[in-house]
Amino acid sequence: MPHQLLCPVWLGYFLLNPLRKLFQNPVKILGPHVKSGDTLLEVGPGMGYFTLSMAQLVGAAGRVVCVDLQAQMLFNLEKRARRAGLLDRIETRTCRQESLGISDLEGLVDFTLAFAVVHEVPDMEILFREIHLASKNGARLLVSEPRGHVRRKNFDEMLMLAKKTGFSLLEEPDIALSISALLRVDKS
């Protein structure tokens, strides 16, 4: 499956629209999977639509590691986090196309969010392998892709690659305008 172009920075501002919470509320989507003190990984956070809610959910003892290819997106995310008083819970990292650069997180991550980003990755198998390595046994990964932009057939191919790297499908949550899967990390 060919990868798509990256989401442009200007679109990041559009994605922060507060009206989006009416149909994609971060707390409702992530709340059941995140608890205080967790270490979270967010792949492709853009300007942090989900990030600030994730930082609130993990509390002062938790941590959210955000990895993105675009330094400008992360810069804007940091500005928003600073204004919200949450920057001390958020770590941003600029990655490379061929690696997330998270080997130092091996076995530490409780939950990973990959929202509308996997279709942009040139080698999805490497992505899933790196997330698997960073995750604790039993950790969860929520993959959600924009319906209409990513076809069901392509999403199923993504899931097959995830399963190949050690994930199992728990459920396919209903998230507006998206095709989604909640996966479990199996390390046996």
VOVEX-652291 format. One line per 2 residues: their letters; for each residue x, y, z of C-alpha. Coordinates in Angstrom, 1 decimal. Layout:
REM residues N
A	X,Y,Z; ...
END
This chain:
REM residues 188
MP	0.0,0.0,0.0; 1.6,3.3,-1.0
HQ	1.9,5.9,1.7; 0.3,9.3,1.5
LL	1.8,12.8,1.7; 2.1,14.3,5.2
CP	-0.6,16.4,6.6; 0.4,20.0,5.9
VW	1.0,22.3,8.9; -1.8,24.7,7.8
LG	-4.3,21.8,8.1; -3.1,21.3,11.7
YF	-4.9,24.6,12.7; -8.1,23.4,11.1
LL	-7.9,20.1,13.0; -7.8,22.0,16.3
NP	-11.3,23.4,15.7; -13.2,23.1,19.0
LR	-16.4,22.0,17.2; -14.5,18.7,16.5
KL	-15.2,17.7,20.1; -18.8,17.3,19.2
FQ	-18.0,14.2,17.2; -14.4,13.3,18.2
NP	-14.1,14.0,21.9; -10.6,13.1,23.1
VK	-11.7,12.3,26.6; -14.5,10.0,25.5
IL	-12.3,8.3,23.0; -9.2,7.9,25.2
GP	-10.6,7.9,28.7; -11.5,4.2,28.9
HV	-7.9,3.3,27.9; -5.7,5.8,29.9
KS	-5.2,6.1,33.6; -3.3,8.4,36.0
GD	0.4,7.7,36.0; 0.5,6.0,32.6
TL	3.2,6.5,30.0; 1.6,7.2,26.6
LE	3.0,7.4,23.1; 1.3,9.5,20.5
VG	2.5,9.0,16.9; 1.9,11.9,14.6
PG	0.2,14.2,17.1; 0.3,17.2,14.8
MG	-0.5,20.3,16.9; -1.9,18.1,19.7
YF	-5.6,17.8,19.4; -5.5,14.6,21.5
TL	-2.3,15.4,23.4; -3.6,17.9,25.9
SM	-6.4,15.6,26.9; -4.0,12.7,27.2
AQ	-1.8,14.9,29.5; -4.7,15.7,31.7
LV	-5.8,12.0,31.9; -2.3,10.7,32.9
GA	-2.0,13.4,35.6; 1.1,14.8,37.2
AG	2.7,11.4,37.6; 2.1,10.4,33.9
RV	3.9,11.2,30.7; 3.0,11.7,27.1
VC	5.7,11.2,24.5; 4.8,12.7,21.1
VD	6.7,11.8,18.0; 6.2,13.6,14.7
LQ	8.2,14.1,11.5; 7.3,17.8,11.4
AQ	9.1,20.0,13.9; 6.7,22.9,13.2
ML	3.7,20.8,14.4; 5.6,19.9,17.6
FN	6.6,23.5,18.1; 2.9,24.5,18.0
LE	1.9,21.6,20.2; 4.5,22.8,22.8
KR	3.1,26.3,22.7; -0.5,25.0,23.3
AR	0.7,22.7,26.1; 2.7,25.6,27.8
RA	-0.5,27.8,27.7; -2.5,25.0,29.2
GL	0.1,24.3,32.0; 0.7,20.8,30.8
LD	4.1,21.0,29.1; 5.8,19.3,32.1
RI	3.9,16.0,31.2; 4.6,16.1,27.5
ET	7.8,15.2,25.7; 8.1,16.0,22.0
RT	10.5,14.3,19.6; 11.1,14.9,15.9
CR	11.5,11.5,14.3; 12.9,10.4,10.9
QE	10.9,8.7,8.1; 12.6,5.4,8.7
SL	12.3,5.3,12.5; 10.3,6.8,15.4
GI	13.5,7.0,17.5; 11.9,5.5,20.6
SD	14.2,2.6,21.4; 14.9,4.1,24.8
LE	11.2,3.5,25.7; 11.5,-0.3,25.4
GL	8.8,-1.9,27.6; 7.7,1.4,29.1
VD	4.5,2.4,27.2; 1.1,1.6,28.5
FT	-1.0,3.0,25.6; -0.2,4.3,22.1
LA	-2.4,6.5,19.9; -1.9,6.6,16.1
FA	-4.8,8.7,14.9; -5.0,9.5,11.2
VV	-1.3,8.8,10.7; -0.5,5.2,9.8
HE	-1.5,5.7,6.2; 1.2,8.4,5.9
VP	4.0,6.0,7.0; 6.2,4.5,4.3
DM	7.0,1.3,6.1; 4.1,0.4,8.4
EI	5.6,-2.8,9.6; 8.6,-1.0,11.0
LF	6.2,1.4,12.7; 4.2,-1.4,14.4
RE	7.5,-3.2,15.3; 8.8,-0.1,17.1
IH	5.5,0.5,18.9; 5.4,-3.1,20.0
LA	9.0,-2.9,21.3; 8.3,0.3,23.3
SK	5.1,-1.2,24.8; 4.5,-3.2,27.9
NG	3.0,-6.6,27.6; -0.8,-6.1,27.5
AR	-0.5,-2.4,26.5; -3.0,-1.1,24.0
LL	-2.7,0.6,20.6; -5.6,2.6,19.1
VS	-5.2,3.0,15.4; -7.8,5.2,13.7
EP	-7.8,6.3,10.1; -10.1,8.8,8.3
RG	-13.0,7.0,6.6; -13.2,7.9,3.0
HV	-9.5,8.8,2.9; -8.4,5.3,3.8
RR	-10.4,2.4,2.4; -11.5,-0.6,4.4
KN	-9.2,-2.9,2.3; -6.2,-0.7,3.1
FD	-7.1,-0.6,6.8; -7.4,-4.4,6.9
EM	-3.9,-4.6,5.4; -2.6,-2.3,8.2
LM	-4.2,-4.6,10.8; -2.5,-7.7,9.2
LA	0.8,-6.0,9.5; 0.1,-5.1,13.1
KK	-0.9,-8.8,13.8; 2.3,-9.9,12.1
TG	4.4,-7.8,14.6; 2.6,-9.1,17.7
FS	-0.6,-7.3,18.2; -4.0,-8.8,18.5
LL	-7.4,-7.2,17.8; -9.5,-6.4,20.8
EE	-12.3,-4.5,19.2; -13.2,-2.0,16.5
PD	-14.5,1.0,18.4; -17.0,3.3,16.7
IA	-15.3,6.7,16.2; -17.0,9.2,14.0
LS	-15.6,9.7,10.5; -13.0,6.9,11.2
IS	-12.2,3.3,10.8; -10.6,2.2,14.1
AL	-9.1,-0.7,15.9; -8.0,-1.2,19.5
LR	-5.1,-3.6,19.5; -3.3,-5.4,22.4
VD	0.4,-5.9,22.6; 1.2,-9.6,23.0
KS	4.8,-10.4,24.1; 5.0,-14.1,24.6
END
